[in-house]
Amino acid sequence: MRATARALLLGAVLLLALLTTRTASAHVIGISRGDYTPDGALVRVDLVMRADEAALAAQGLDADGDGRVTAGELAQARPAVKAAFVDTLGVAADGEPCTPTLDDASLDPPDGIRLRATYSCSHAPSHLHFRLGFLDRMPADHRHLATVHLPKGDVDVLAVLARPDVDVEVSGGASYGFVSLFRGGVEHILTGADHLAFLLALVLGGTLVADKRTRIGALVAMLTAFTVGHSAALAIATLGGFAPGSRWIEPLVALSVAYVGAENLFTRSVRHRWMLTLPFGFIHGFALAGGLLPLGLPRAQLPVALCAFNLGVEGGQLFVLALLLPPLTYLASRASYPKAARALSAGIALAGLLWFVQRVA
């Protein structure tokens, strides 16, 4: 039906407009780490973040605009760094604000900076409230993994712009932040334009298969292989401590999007596409892990953090698929569907190519 074609063509235009307005590093996790340690009437804070993201928040940190931060630039921009990250990090002891002091600012190889600060409170607190105000200055999808070190164990919380507050009872026990890390994985998928485009291209390819039984089998095989590769790459990277650099992985993610979208234009069978989605799953998994490795999480925290975040990623994928599959499967019976689906696939392929050009530029 013409209405089907028009609806999907309109979807292609809207998709292309949305995807091409996202930044070139849409798949990279913007994440920082903070260790917060109460010590009597003091709270010691150790922040680690990527230098390029810090430069967005602290004016003059990347003075020459070359995309790198040197020790000299960091020293010169120390007042701006304190204003951006230390002064905006609010610490309250039983409701009373504590006074911040920046103790040290240094480079954290290979591409990060480390800030050490002390917050002086009027007394040793029983309740601590942290307001991570610096999240206002970071990219909207930035995440901050806060670990509060307490006498009875650590409390882990994944904070985002919409949830910048952390509250702890100093006498409380350990909490590994499973829920917040799981939610972070879900949010990462729902805000990752290139990942969403890749999933949509896979589903479109599967729905173009004429035979319903073959279509379902092909979709299950493709998505299973992608999930296996994705999960395995995350595990290898975070537990083994290895992941290819984003300089190589991010363009490959863009090419994977372009390839699957373009293949939908010409292929008449996707029965063996799972053999491609498996290595593509590794590529996307390494892209996700590339943001976790620089944090240098303690090894004891990695299994829980990996499990929670990966379950969130896979849960987010299942949510997206649950939204896409029913309407596309229903529309697949319409005579105009193949042309409309290929037009949408062409938009995805074009978006992937534009991302590739952005990421190698």
Secondary structure, 3 states (H helix, E strand, C coil): CHHHHHHHHHHHHHHHHHHHCCCCCCCCCCEEEEEEEEECCEEEEEEEEEHHHHHHHCCCCCCCCCCCCCHHHHHHCHHHHHHHHHCCEEEEECCEECEEEEEEEEEECCCEEEEEEEEECCCCCCEEEEEEHHHHHCCCCCEEEEEEEECEEEEEEEEECCECEEEEECCCEEECCHHHHHHHHHHHHHCCHHHHHHHHHHHHHHHCCCCHHHHHHHHHHHHHHHHHHHHHHHHHHHHHCCCCCHHHHHHHHHHHHHHHHHHHHHCCCCCCCHHHHHHHHHHHHHHHHCCCHHHCCCHHHHHHHHHHHHHHHHHHHHHHHHHHHHHHHHHCCCCCHHHHHHHHHHHHHHHHHHHHHHHHC
